[in-house]
Amino acid sequence: MEKNYIYRCSKGCPIGKKCFLFKVTDIITTPMKMKQKCMAQKKEILLTIAEGSEDFLVEKSMEVEDE
């Protein structure tokens, strides 16, 4: 089994959604900025992926490896 980390947007959504951003095998340690098309606000928003930022949340998931 492989560990994956799913990053979701948590930046003040008017409809309370947590949109998928990306999935990686390791936690992002280097701060980065990214633009995301917000479906609720109908515009691009700037997110900061860094420790202490409230723009995102991380979920751990387990997936079965391909055979």
C-alpha positions as CSV (number, residue, x, y, z in Angstrom):
1,M,0.0,0.0,0.0
2,E,1.1,3.5,-0.8
3,K,0.4,6.6,1.3
4,N,-0.9,9.6,-0.5
5,Y,-1.7,13.1,0.7
6,I,-4.7,14.9,-0.8
7,Y,-4.6,18.7,-0.8
8,R,-7.9,20.5,-0.7
9,C,-8.8,24.2,-0.8
10,S,-10.1,25.6,2.4
11,K,-10.0,29.3,1.5
12,G,-13.3,30.9,2.6
13,C,-15.7,29.1,0.2
14,P,-19.1,30.8,0.0
15,I,-20.8,27.3,-0.5
16,G,-18.6,25.5,2.1
17,K,-16.9,23.2,-0.4
18,K,-13.4,21.7,-0.1
19,C,-12.2,21.4,-3.7
20,F,-9.5,19.0,-4.8
21,L,-6.2,20.6,-5.6
22,F,-3.7,17.8,-6.0
23,K,-2.5,14.4,-4.7
24,V,1.2,13.7,-3.8
25,T,3.1,10.9,-2.1
26,D,5.0,13.2,0.3
27,I,3.9,16.3,2.3
28,I,4.9,19.5,0.6
29,T,7.6,21.1,2.7
30,T,8.7,24.0,0.4
31,P,6.2,26.9,0.4
32,M,4.5,27.5,-2.9
33,K,1.8,29.7,-4.4
34,M,-0.7,28.3,-6.9
35,K,-3.7,29.7,-8.8
36,Q,-6.9,27.6,-8.7
37,K,-10.1,28.1,-10.6
38,C,-12.8,28.6,-8.0
39,M,-16.0,27.1,-9.2
40,A,-18.1,28.8,-6.4
41,Q,-16.6,32.3,-7.0
42,K,-16.2,31.8,-10.8
43,K,-12.7,33.3,-10.8
44,E,-9.1,32.3,-10.2
45,I,-7.9,32.6,-6.7
46,L,-4.3,32.6,-5.3
47,L,-3.5,29.9,-2.7
48,T,-0.4,29.6,-0.6
49,I,0.7,26.0,0.2
50,A,3.0,26.4,3.2
51,E,3.1,25.5,6.9
52,G,0.8,27.7,8.9
53,S,-1.3,28.8,5.9
54,E,-5.1,28.4,6.2
55,D,-5.6,28.2,2.4
56,F,-5.6,24.4,2.3
57,L,-6.1,21.2,4.2
58,V,-4.4,17.8,3.8
59,E,-6.1,14.4,4.0
60,K,-4.1,11.1,4.2
61,S,-5.3,8.3,2.0
62,M,-4.2,4.7,1.5
63,E,-4.3,3.2,-2.0
64,V,-3.6,-0.3,-3.2
65,E,-0.6,-0.6,-5.4
66,D,-1.1,-1.6,-9.1
67,E,-0.4,-5.3,-9.6
